[in-house]
Amino acid sequence: MNQDELEDALVEAIQKAVTSVTDETEDALKSAKNTEKDEGPKVQLDAILENIEVGKNEKRPICQDTGTQTFFIQVGEDFPSIGQLKEAVTDAVKEATASVPLRPNAIDPISDVNSDDNTGRFIPALHWEVVEGDEALIHVIPKGGGSENMSELVMMTPGKGLKGVKEIVLDRIAEMAGKPCPPTVVGVGIGGGADLAMELAKKALLRPVGEKHPEERVAELERELEEKANELGVGPMGVGGKTTVLDVKIEYAHRHPASFPVAVLPQCWANRQAKVKIDSDGKVEVI
C-alpha cells in the first residue's frame, strides 16, 4: 500500500465529508421539504438544501464547524498493513486542515491551547474493530460540537426495560429541541457499559439514512422511535414541523444484570461522513 496514495484518499474523504452530504441524507431532506406544509420549516429546509448545493459546487464546508475528526476503522484480521493506518489518518487530518480548510477544533483541556491542526492527545479519535477478511474500511465521521453537546448517557434502572429506553430517547429529543440543528439522525446505544453504550450510539450513525438494523426486532424499534420523534413537533432547526429526525439508529450490546446503559447521540442535518476502502493488494478507493 502506497502511503502517499492512502493519505491523499483520506484527505479527499475528509473534504467530501465536510463539503457535501450523502445521497441518502440529501434525499431524506428533500422528502422532508415535501412533507412540510407550513412556511417556517419549509424555509429552513430550503436554506439547508441551498447550503448543500453551494458546498457541492464550490467545494466549501457546509458548516463553519467542521467537527472533531473521528474515524471508525474496520480492519480485516488478515489485512497486511495495519501499522500504516494510524499515521496515515493523522497526517491526512493535518493536511486537510490546511487544504480544505478545516476549522481547528482540537484544544488541550488543561492549557486551553489549540493545536491548530485538528490533532492532539487521542485526537483524531480512532475507533478500531477487527473483522473477518483481508481488507480495511475507514469510516470518516467529523462530529460537530453542537450535536455532540446534546449527547446523553443514562444508567437506567434495568426494570424499566424497553419502555424506559423509549422514554429516555424521546424525552431527550424533545429536550434538545433545535440545539443539535435538526432534522437530526439520532444514534442510540443500548446495553454494554457506559463507555460501550456511547460508542455504539456513535457507531450506529455510520449506517446510511433509511437503512434499518439487520435484526427486525431492532429495526421495528427504530421505526417506532422515528415515528414518535417526528410527532414531537420540534421540526427543522426547532421552528416546528413534521420532520424532527431523518432517522433513528440503534446498536446494542449484552449488559450486566444490574446495569442498563442508554446512550443518545444526535448527528446534525449535515450528517458528515465518507469512507475509504483498502483492499489486500493496497488499492485505495474513496466511497
TARA-V249618 format. One record per residue. N is the residue number from 1. RES is the residue in one letter. SS is DSSP state (h for helix, s for strand, l for the rest). PHI is phi in degrees with one decimal (none if undefined). Layout:
{{N | RES | SS | PHI} {N | RES | SS | PHI}}
This chain:
{{1 | M | l | none} {2 | N | l | -80.5} {3 | Q | h | -63.5} {4 | D | h | -63.9} {5 | E | h | -63.9} {6 | L | h | -64.4} {7 | E | h | -62.2} {8 | D | h | -61.9} {9 | A | h | -65.2} {10 | L | h | -66.1} {11 | V | h | -61.4} {12 | E | h | -61.3} {13 | A | h | -66.6} {14 | I | h | -62.1} {15 | Q | h | -60.5} {16 | K | h | -60.2} {17 | A | h | -64.1} {18 | V | h | -98.3} {19 | T | h | -111.1} {20 | S | l | -150.1} {21 | V | l | -117.4} {22 | T | l | -66.7} {23 | D | h | -57.7} {24 | E | h | -63.5} {25 | T | h | -67.5} {26 | E | h | -63.2} {27 | D | h | -61.5} {28 | A | h | -66.6} {29 | L | h | -67.1} {30 | K | h | -65.1} {31 | S | h | -63.8} {32 | A | h | -61.5} {33 | K | h | -60.8} {34 | N | h | -70.0} {35 | T | h | -78.4} {36 | E | l | -71.0} {37 | K | l | -108.6} {38 | D | l | -83.0} {39 | E | h | -68.8} {40 | G | h | -54.7} {41 | P | h | -64.2} {42 | K | h | -63.0} {43 | V | h | -61.9} {44 | Q | h | -64.0} {45 | L | h | -69.1} {46 | D | h | -60.3} {47 | A | h | -64.9} {48 | I | h | -63.0} {49 | L | h | -68.0} {50 | E | h | -66.3} {51 | N | h | -60.6} {52 | I | h | -62.6} {53 | E | h | -63.6} {54 | V | h | -62.0} {55 | G | h | -60.1} {56 | K | h | -66.2} {57 | N | h | -74.0} {58 | E | h | -107.2} {59 | K | l | 54.5} {60 | R | l | -114.1} {61 | P | l | -55.8} {62 | I | l | -80.1} {63 | C | l | -149.7} {64 | Q | l | -65.1} {65 | D | l | -89.7} {66 | T | l | -91.1} {67 | G | l | 83.7} {68 | T | s | -83.2} {69 | Q | l | -72.0} {70 | T | s | -126.3} {71 | F | s | -137.8} {72 | F | s | -105.2} {73 | I | s | -113.6} {74 | Q | s | -98.6} {75 | V | s | -115.1} {76 | G | s | -64.6} {77 | E | l | -63.7} {78 | D | l | -108.1} {79 | F | l | -66.6} {80 | P | l | -84.8} {81 | S | l | -130.0} {82 | I | h | -57.9} {83 | G | h | -60.5} {84 | Q | h | -82.5} {85 | L | h | -70.2} {86 | K | h | -61.4} {87 | E | h | -62.6} {88 | A | h | -64.7} {89 | V | h | -63.0} {90 | T | h | -62.4} {91 | D | h | -65.2} {92 | A | h | -66.6} {93 | V | h | -62.6} {94 | K | h | -61.3} {95 | E | h | -65.8} {96 | A | h | -64.8} {97 | T | h | -57.2} {98 | A | h | -80.9} {99 | S | h | -92.4} {100 | V | l | -68.4} {101 | P | l | -92.0} {102 | L | l | -103.4} {103 | R | l | -72.2} {104 | P | l | -65.8} {105 | N | l | -124.8} {106 | A | l | -118.8} {107 | I | s | -117.6} {108 | D | l | -65.6} {109 | P | l | -70.8} {110 | I | l | -89.3} {111 | S | l | -91.6} {112 | D | l | 66.6} {113 | V | l | -96.6} {114 | N | s | -83.7} {115 | S | l | -70.7} {116 | D | l | 69.6} {117 | D | l | -134.0} {118 | N | l | 65.1} {119 | T | l | -125.1} {120 | G | s | 173.4} {121 | R | l | -64.8} {122 | F | l | 64.0} {123 | I | s | -127.4} {124 | P | l | -61.3} {125 | A | s | -80.3} {126 | L | s | -113.9} {127 | H | s | -113.3} {128 | W | s | -103.7} {129 | E | s | -142.8} {130 | V | s | -91.0} {131 | V | s | -127.4} {132 | E | l | -70.6} {133 | G | l | 109.6} {134 | D | l | -130.2} {135 | E | l | -116.8} {136 | A | s | -130.9} {137 | L | s | -129.6} {138 | I | s | -107.5} {139 | H | s | -89.7} {140 | V | s | -97.1} {141 | I | l | -140.3} {142 | P | l | -61.4} {143 | K | s | -105.2} {144 | G | l | -66.4} {145 | G | h | -69.5} {146 | G | h | -63.2} {147 | S | h | -72.8} {148 | E | h | -62.3} {149 | N | l | -64.1} {150 | M | l | -90.0} {151 | S | l | -64.3} {152 | E | s | -144.9} {153 | L | s | -120.4} {154 | V | s | -121.1} {155 | M | s | -89.9} {156 | M | s | -73.1} {157 | T | l | -63.6} {158 | P | h | -54.5} {159 | G | h | -64.6} {160 | K | h | -74.0} {161 | G | h | 58.9} {162 | L | h | -65.8} {163 | K | h | -60.6} {164 | G | h | -66.6} {165 | V | h | -60.1} {166 | K | h | -60.4} {167 | E | h | -63.9} {168 | I | h | -62.4} {169 | V | h | -64.2} {170 | L | h | -69.6} {171 | D | h | -61.6} {172 | R | h | -67.5} {173 | I | h | -62.0} {174 | A | h | -67.9} {175 | E | h | -66.3} {176 | M | h | -76.3} {177 | A | l | 47.4} {178 | G | l | -90.3} {179 | K | l | -62.7} {180 | P | l | -87.2} {181 | C | l | 60.8} {182 | P | l | -72.1} {183 | P | l | -73.9} {184 | T | s | -100.9} {185 | V | s | -108.3} {186 | V | s | -107.8} {187 | G | s | -92.3} {188 | V | s | -126.9} {189 | G | s | -109.7} {190 | I | s | -121.8} {191 | G | s | 87.3} {192 | G | l | 70.1} {193 | G | l | -113.3} {194 | A | h | -58.4} {195 | D | h | -68.1} {196 | L | h | -67.9} {197 | A | h | -60.8} {198 | M | h | -66.4} {199 | E | h | -66.0} {200 | L | h | -64.3} {201 | A | h | -63.1} {202 | K | h | -73.1} {203 | K | h | -62.2} {204 | A | h | -59.3} {205 | L | l | -66.6} {206 | L | l | -69.9} {207 | R | l | -68.7} {208 | P | l | -59.3} {209 | V | l | -55.4} {210 | G | l | 94.1} {211 | E | l | -90.8} {212 | K | l | -87.2} {213 | H | l | -59.4} {214 | P | l | -65.2} {215 | E | l | -86.8} {216 | E | h | -60.7} {217 | R | h | -64.5} {218 | V | h | -77.7} {219 | A | h | -59.5} {220 | E | h | -63.0} {221 | L | h | -65.9} {222 | E | h | -60.4} {223 | R | h | -63.3} {224 | E | h | -63.9} {225 | L | h | -67.0} {226 | E | h | -61.8} {227 | E | h | -62.6} {228 | K | h | -70.9} {229 | A | h | -62.9} {230 | N | h | -77.6} {231 | E | l | -86.3} {232 | L | l | -73.0} {233 | G | l | 81.8} {234 | V | l | -62.9} {235 | G | l | 75.7} {236 | P | h | -57.1} {237 | M | h | 55.7} {238 | G | h | 79.4} {239 | V | l | -90.0} {240 | G | l | 97.6} {241 | G | l | 140.7} {242 | K | l | -90.0} {243 | T | l | -119.0} {244 | T | l | -97.8} {245 | V | s | -127.4} {246 | L | s | -86.9} {247 | D | s | -169.1} {248 | V | s | -123.4} {249 | K | s | -116.5} {250 | I | s | -124.7} {251 | E | s | -128.6} {252 | Y | s | -140.6} {253 | A | s | -139.4} {254 | H | l | -63.8} {255 | R | l | -121.3} {256 | H | l | -72.1} {257 | P | l | -56.0} {258 | A | l | -92.9} {259 | S | l | -129.2} {260 | F | s | -145.4} {261 | P | s | -69.3} {262 | V | s | -131.5} {263 | A | s | -111.9} {264 | V | s | -120.7} {265 | L | s | -139.5} {266 | P | s | -84.6} {267 | Q | s | -119.4} {268 | C | l | -63.5} {269 | W | l | -56.5} {270 | A | l | -66.4} {271 | N | l | 44.2} {272 | R | l | -63.6} {273 | Q | l | -171.6} {274 | A | s | -156.5} {275 | K | s | -138.0} {276 | V | s | -125.5} {277 | K | s | -108.6} {278 | I | s | -126.5} {279 | D | l | -88.1} {280 | S | l | -66.6} {281 | D | l | -88.8} {282 | G | l | 92.6} {283 | K | l | -69.8} {284 | V | s | -113.3} {285 | E | s | -137.4} {286 | V | s | -89.9} {287 | I | l | -107.5}}
